[in-house]
Amino acid sequence: MCETGVKVEFEKKAFEQIRQNASQVLNSDDAPDVTEYNKGNATSGLLASQGLLASQGLLTNLNDYVSEYGWDKIITGSLADTGKYDEQGMMGSGDWYGITTGAVK
């Protein structure tokens, strides 16, 4: 693991709290730089809005970081699919908006 000097303020939230409040939190002046969220089509109602959230600047795709750090060489197949979403917010292709927990060291 590399040292970046970045200070992180960790705030733990229950999954249900994140699921219910994600869009409000992302659309606030106190939006986090990084957040954990349930990946995949199990929450496709909210995930389908990711295209809109990205166009409003509420989410940033991670494509440049994936390339820079070689994550696309480490995270492949179905694990990679869970981090990629198309313009309609459907999982499996398109831009990287997530990285599987524990996959990057």
ZADO-718593 format. One record per residue (C-alpha): x, y, z. Coordinates in steps of 0.02 Angstrom, whole numbers, plus 50000, padded with zeros to 5 digits. Example, Ala and Ser with C-alpha at 12.3 -4.5 7.8 and 13.67 -1.06 7.14 Angstrom:
506154977550390 506844994750357 
//
This chain:
500005000050000 500675017349959 500645032150077 499795047550003 499715059450150 497845061250126 496875062150288 495235052550290 493805055750410 492945038950429 491085038950467 490185022450486 488385021050427 487185006350431 486784998950260 484945003450273 485375021350316 486525022550164 485235014550050 483835026150103 484845042250104 486165040349968 485425052549843 485115065949975 486865064150047 487685064949875 486665080349832 487175090149988 488545102550030 489255089250147 489395075550017 490845063550049 492295061849928 492155042949940 490685032149991 490255013850001 488645008449920 487844991949873 488414987649698 487404978249570 485654976949504 484914972749675 484704991349700 484404995649518 483085008849559 484385020349634 485815014249525 484795018449370 484935036649422 486845036149424 486905042749246 485935058049303 486985059849460 488575058949356 487935072049234 487565083549382 489325081149447 488765071449600 489755056049549 491415055549461 491925040849356 493535032449408 494175028249233 495775038549246 496215031049416 495825013349357 497055015749214 498375024949316 498435012049454 498144996749344 496574991649436 495854985049272 497274972149274 496864966849453 494974967949448 494284957949303 492764947949249 491224948649358 492144958549493 492494972249366 490684971749307 490054976749480 491004993249469 490484998149292 488865006649244 488205012849078 487255028949043 485625020949102 486415015349265 486434997049218 487854986949291 489144977749186 489834989949058 490275008149035 491245019249153 491995013949319 491025021149467 491555008549597 492964997349654 492614980849740 493054981649924 494684972749962 495174970549780 496464984649778 497934984549896 
//
